[in-house]
Amino acid sequence: MYGMEIKENISLKPFNTFGLEARAARYVCFTSTDELQFLIRAGEFHRGRSMVLGGGSNILFTGDYDGLVARNAIPGITVKGSGDEVMVTAGSGVIWDDLVQFCVEQGYGGIENLSLIPGSTGAGPIQNIGAYGVELKDVFRSLLAIDLETGKPEEFDASSCRFAYRDSIFKNELKGRFVIVSVSLGLSKEHVPDTSYGAIDEELGRMGIAGNPGIADVRRAVIAIRQSKLPDPEITGNAGSFFKNPVIPGPKFEEVRAGNPEVPFYLTDSGSAKIPAAWLIDRCGWKGKAHGNAAVHDRQPLVLVNRGGAGGKEILELAEMVRASVMERFGIGLEMEVNVV
């Protein structure tokens, strides 16, 4: 079967960044579109429950999985274009930060602000990943996905993906129907990096870089910032940002600001306001607090961590307590970024 082997009762601990012990009743790893299509033709995705797992950086297992877990490990990076603009296409199993590093080393700008975001390239469009003023949709050109019902490939452009803040059609109408197998980005050799968001300019100053920083400088600054406040999942289990930053209507924002004039915010084009979830959680006193072996990170309260031996249900209980606190104090509902299984 294309060299693939479906194994039984396999631990998923190595395949999720929370480091949670959960077992899959059946497990297989595919490394090409042909292998994925073979699995579909063989009916492997229709023998009960099934899921496709990428980098495991955006998932919370709350128990064993009584179905098929198919891990996407499709490799490869190709480049087209000889002028200023280039099209970079990556297999969906490529680690996202490996792709960013490759592009920066080649002088292709546009995604350097997205350095060190965990997970695989295929998860990028699903989440419309973003950081430091840049979102994937800003450079996205197209993706190729396989229909799990028919096994047929389908190409999606940016408009077809219906990108929104940490959202896309693959999290809504098409959730669970398609598997992304490659992603194409439009990048530039003459790109001027955006350093206006967050602490990038400040970090560049500490690095002794003034004037016109290059994309490699910005990548180093972003990595330094993220490493200073975010836990390394290789050491402390986590899934990065656990909650989305809430976007609230103007009247509700004015109500919140009236009682909390120091609240940080970013106004949107629609007149709504995006408030950092980390600020809300911190104001509710959760930074560094634990619930059993799960905890809110002591430097970045947007991150929930496995201190060692936590179960998925324990982490989920902590998340619900945090959400309840924020709702009680501010009347704002926090939406989880992670997928709970």
C-alpha positions as CSV (number, residue, x, y, z in Angstrom):
1,M,0.0,0.0,0.0
2,Y,2.5,2.6,-1.3
3,G,4.8,1.6,1.6
4,M,2.2,2.8,4.1
5,E,1.3,0.8,7.1
6,I,-1.9,1.3,9.1
7,K,-0.9,0.6,12.7
8,E,-3.2,0.0,15.7
9,N,-3.3,1.5,19.2
10,I,-0.6,4.1,18.6
11,S,0.4,6.8,21.0
12,L,-0.3,10.4,19.7
13,K,2.0,12.0,22.4
14,P,4.8,12.6,19.8
15,F,2.3,14.2,17.4
16,N,0.7,16.9,19.5
17,T,2.6,19.9,20.9
18,F,0.7,19.8,24.2
19,G,2.5,16.5,24.8
20,L,-0.7,14.8,25.8
21,E,-0.9,11.1,26.1
22,A,-3.7,9.9,23.9
23,R,-3.9,6.8,21.7
24,A,-5.3,6.3,18.2
25,A,-7.2,3.1,17.4
26,R,-5.6,3.3,13.9
27,Y,-2.8,5.4,12.6
28,V,-1.1,6.0,9.2
29,C,1.3,8.6,7.8
30,F,1.0,9.7,4.2
31,T,3.8,11.6,2.3
32,S,2.3,12.3,-1.1
33,T,-1.0,13.2,-2.8
34,D,-1.0,9.7,-4.4
35,E,-0.8,8.1,-1.0
36,L,-3.7,10.2,0.3
37,Q,-5.8,9.4,-2.7
38,F,-5.1,5.7,-2.3
39,L,-6.3,5.8,1.3
40,I,-9.5,7.5,0.1
41,R,-10.1,5.0,-2.6
42,A,-9.5,2.2,-0.2
43,G,-12.3,3.6,2.0
44,E,-10.0,4.1,5.0
45,F,-11.6,7.5,5.9
46,H,-15.1,5.9,6.0
47,R,-14.5,3.1,8.4
48,G,-15.8,5.0,11.4
49,R,-14.2,8.2,12.7
50,S,-11.2,9.7,11.0
51,M,-9.1,12.8,11.1
52,V,-6.1,14.3,9.4
53,L,-3.3,15.5,11.7
54,G,-0.7,18.0,10.6
55,G,1.9,19.4,13.0
56,G,-0.3,18.8,16.0
57,S,0.2,22.4,17.2
58,N,-3.4,23.4,17.2
59,I,-5.2,20.4,18.8
60,L,-6.3,19.4,22.2
61,F,-6.9,15.7,22.7
62,T,-9.2,15.1,25.7
63,G,-9.0,11.3,25.4
64,D,-8.1,8.5,23.1
65,Y,-9.3,8.6,19.5
66,D,-11.4,5.7,18.5
67,G,-10.8,6.0,14.8
68,L,-8.2,6.6,12.1
69,V,-5.6,9.3,12.5
70,A,-3.9,10.1,9.2
71,R,-0.8,12.2,9.6
72,N,0.1,14.6,6.8
73,A,3.8,14.6,6.1
74,I,3.8,15.8,2.4
75,P,7.3,17.4,1.9
76,G,8.8,19.7,-0.7
77,I,9.4,23.4,-1.6
78,T,9.5,24.7,-5.2
79,V,10.0,28.2,-6.6
80,K,8.8,29.7,-9.8
81,G,9.6,33.1,-11.2
82,S,12.9,34.9,-12.1
83,G,12.0,38.5,-11.5
84,D,11.2,40.4,-8.4
85,E,8.0,38.4,-7.7
86,V,8.3,34.7,-7.0
87,M,5.8,31.9,-6.4
88,V,6.8,29.6,-3.6
89,T,4.9,26.3,-3.3
90,A,5.3,24.1,-0.3
91,G,3.9,20.6,0.6
92,S,1.4,20.8,3.3
93,G,3.5,18.7,5.6
94,V,6.4,21.1,5.6
95,I,7.0,22.7,9.0
96,W,5.9,26.3,8.7
97,D,8.9,27.8,10.2
98,D,11.2,25.7,8.0
99,L,9.4,27.3,5.1
100,V,9.9,30.8,6.5
101,Q,13.6,30.1,7.1
102,F,14.0,28.9,3.5
103,C,12.3,31.9,2.1
104,V,14.3,34.4,4.2
105,E,17.6,32.6,3.3
106,Q,16.7,32.9,-0.4
107,G,15.8,36.6,0.0
108,Y,12.0,36.1,-0.6
109,G,10.2,38.6,1.6
110,G,6.6,38.7,2.9
111,I,6.4,36.1,5.7
112,E,9.3,37.0,7.9
113,N,6.9,38.4,10.5
114,L,5.3,34.9,10.7
115,S,8.5,33.4,12.0
116,L,8.4,30.7,14.7
117,I,4.6,30.1,14.4
118,P,4.3,26.4,15.2
119,G,2.6,23.9,13.0
120,S,2.6,22.7,9.4
121,T,2.2,24.7,6.2
122,G,-1.1,23.0,5.5
123,A,-2.6,24.4,8.7
124,G,-1.7,28.0,7.7
125,P,-4.6,28.7,5.4
126,I,-7.1,26.9,7.7
127,Q,-6.2,29.3,10.5
128,N,-5.2,32.2,8.3
129,I,-2.2,32.4,10.6
130,G,-1.0,35.9,11.5
131,A,1.5,37.8,13.7
132,Y,3.0,41.2,14.1
133,G,0.7,42.9,11.6
134,V,0.9,40.2,8.9
135,E,-1.6,37.5,7.9
136,L,-1.1,34.6,5.6
137,K,-3.8,36.0,3.3
138,D,-1.6,38.9,2.5
139,V,0.8,36.7,0.5
140,F,-1.5,33.8,-0.3
141,R,-2.1,32.9,-3.9
142,S,-3.7,29.4,-4.0
143,L,-3.8,26.0,-2.5
144,L,-4.5,22.5,-3.8
145,A,-6.7,20.3,-1.7
146,I,-8.1,16.8,-2.0
147,D,-11.8,16.1,-1.5
148,L,-12.1,13.3,1.1
149,E,-15.4,12.1,-0.5
150,T,-14.3,11.8,-4.1
151,G,-10.5,11.9,-3.9
152,K,-10.4,14.6,-6.6
153,P,-8.1,17.6,-6.4
154,E,-9.5,21.1,-6.2
155,E,-7.7,24.4,-6.4
156,F,-8.7,27.3,-4.1
157,D,-7.7,31.0,-4.6
158,A,-7.8,33.6,-1.9
159,S,-11.4,34.6,-2.5
160,S,-12.5,30.9,-2.4
161,C,-10.9,30.5,1.0
162,R,-13.0,33.3,2.5
163,F,-10.2,34.4,4.8
164,A,-11.1,36.3,8.0
165,Y,-9.3,36.9,11.3
166,R,-8.0,33.4,12.2
167,D,-10.6,31.9,10.0
168,S,-11.3,30.4,6.6
169,I,-13.9,28.3,4.8
170,F,-12.0,25.2,6.0
171,K,-13.0,25.9,9.6
172,N,-16.6,26.3,8.6
173,E,-18.5,25.0,5.6
174,L,-15.7,22.8,4.4
175,K,-14.4,21.6,7.8
176,G,-13.3,18.0,7.5
177,R,-14.1,17.7,3.8
178,F,-10.8,18.6,2.2
179,V,-7.2,17.9,2.9
180,I,-4.8,20.6,1.8
181,V,-1.8,19.1,0.0
182,S,0.1,22.2,-1.1
183,V,0.1,26.0,-0.5
184,S,1.4,28.7,-2.9
185,L,2.6,32.1,-1.8
186,G,3.5,35.2,-3.8
187,L,6.7,36.7,-2.3
188,S,9.1,39.5,-3.4
189,K,12.8,39.9,-3.6
190,E,12.3,43.7,-3.1
191,H,10.0,43.4,-0.1
192,V,10.1,46.1,2.5
193,P,9.4,44.4,5.8
194,D,6.7,45.8,8.2
195,T,8.2,46.6,11.6
196,S,5.4,48.8,12.9
197,Y,3.5,46.3,14.9
198,G,4.3,45.2,18.4
199,A,7.8,45.3,19.7
200,I,9.7,44.7,16.5
201,D,11.2,48.2,16.2
202,E,12.2,48.1,19.8
203,E,13.9,44.7,19.5
204,L,15.7,45.8,16.3
205,G,17.0,48.7,18.3
206,R,18.3,46.3,21.0
207,M,20.0,44.4,18.2
208,G,21.7,47.5,17.0
209,I,19.9,47.6,13.7
210,A,18.7,51.0,12.6
211,G,17.6,52.5,9.3
212,N,16.2,49.9,6.8
213,P,16.2,46.4,8.3
214,G,16.2,43.5,6.0
215,I,13.9,40.5,6.1
216,A,16.6,38.4,7.9
217,D,16.8,41.1,10.6
218,V,13.1,41.1,11.1
219,R,13.0,37.3,11.3
220,R,15.7,37.4,14.0
221,A,13.8,40.1,15.9
222,V,10.5,38.2,15.8
223,I,12.2,35.0,16.9
224,A,13.8,36.8,19.8
225,I,10.5,38.4,20.9
226,R,8.6,35.1,20.7
227,Q,11.3,33.2,22.5
228,S,11.3,35.7,25.3
229,K,7.7,35.3,26.2
230,L,6.5,32.0,24.7
231,P,7.3,28.5,26.0
232,D,9.2,26.1,23.8
233,P,6.8,23.1,23.2
234,E,9.8,20.8,23.2
235,I,10.2,21.7,26.9
236,T,6.8,22.8,28.1
237,G,3.7,21.4,26.3
238,N,1.5,24.0,24.7
239,A,-0.4,24.9,21.5
240,G,0.7,28.6,21.2
241,S,-2.2,31.0,21.5
242,F,-5.1,29.2,23.0
243,F,-7.7,32.0,22.5
244,K,-8.4,34.4,19.7
245,N,-8.2,38.1,20.4
246,P,-11.8,39.2,20.6
247,V,-13.2,41.7,18.2
248,I,-16.1,43.6,19.8
249,P,-18.6,46.2,18.5
250,G,-17.9,49.8,19.1
251,P,-20.6,50.4,21.7
252,K,-19.4,47.4,23.7
253,F,-15.8,48.6,23.5
254,E,-16.7,52.0,24.8
255,E,-18.5,50.3,27.7
256,V,-15.3,48.3,28.5
257,R,-13.1,51.3,28.1
258,A,-15.2,53.4,30.4
259,G,-14.4,51.1,33.3
260,N,-10.9,50.3,32.1
261,P,-9.4,53.4,30.4
262,E,-6.0,51.7,30.1
263,V,-7.3,48.8,27.9
264,P,-5.1,48.3,24.8
265,F,-7.0,48.0,21.5
266,Y,-6.8,48.1,17.7
267,L,-9.6,49.6,15.8
268,T,-10.9,47.8,12.7
269,D,-12.2,49.2,9.5
270,S,-15.7,48.4,10.5
271,G,-15.5,50.4,13.7
272,S,-15.1,47.4,16.0
273,A,-12.2,47.0,18.3
274,K,-9.8,44.1,18.8
275,I,-8.7,43.7,22.4
276,P,-5.7,41.5,23.3
277,A,-7.1,38.4,25.0
278,A,-3.9,38.2,27.0
279,W,-4.7,41.6,28.6
280,L,-8.2,40.4,29.6
281,I,-6.9,37.2,31.1
282,D,-4.2,38.9,33.0
283,R,-6.6,41.4,34.4
284,C,-8.7,38.5,35.7
285,G,-5.6,37.3,37.7
286,W,-4.9,34.2,35.7
287,K,-1.3,34.7,34.7
288,G,0.8,31.9,36.2
289,K,-2.2,30.2,37.9
290,A,-2.5,26.4,37.8
291,H,-5.3,23.9,37.7
292,G,-3.8,20.6,38.5
293,N,-1.0,20.0,36.0
294,A,-2.3,22.6,33.6
295,A,-1.5,26.3,33.9
296,V,-1.7,29.7,32.4
297,H,1.8,30.7,31.3
298,D,3.5,33.1,33.6
299,R,4.8,35.4,30.9
300,Q,2.1,35.1,28.2
301,P,-1.4,34.5,29.6
302,L,-2.7,33.7,26.1
303,V,-0.9,30.4,26.3
304,L,-2.1,27.4,28.4
305,V,0.6,24.9,29.3
306,N,1.0,21.3,30.3
307,R,3.3,21.4,33.3
308,G,3.8,17.7,33.0
309,G,1.3,14.9,33.2
310,A,-1.8,17.0,32.4
311,G,-4.7,15.5,30.6
312,G,-6.6,17.2,27.9
313,K,-9.7,17.4,30.0
314,E,-7.7,19.2,32.7
315,I,-6.5,21.8,30.2
316,L,-10.0,22.2,28.8
317,E,-11.4,22.7,32.4
318,L,-8.8,25.5,32.9
319,A,-9.7,27.1,29.6
320,E,-13.4,27.1,30.6
321,M,-12.6,28.7,34.0
322,V,-10.6,31.4,32.2
323,R,-13.4,32.1,29.8
324,A,-15.9,32.3,32.6
325,S,-13.8,34.8,34.5
326,V,-13.4,37.1,31.4
327,M,-17.1,36.9,30.7
328,E,-18.0,37.7,34.3
329,R,-15.7,40.7,34.6
330,F,-15.8,42.2,31.1
331,G,-18.9,40.6,29.4
332,I,-16.6,39.4,26.6
333,G,-16.6,35.9,25.3
334,L,-13.3,34.3,24.4
335,E,-13.2,31.9,21.5
336,M,-10.7,29.1,21.5
337,E,-8.2,28.8,18.7
338,V,-7.4,25.1,19.3
339,N,-9.4,22.2,18.0
340,V,-10.8,20.1,20.8
341,V,-11.0,16.4,20.1
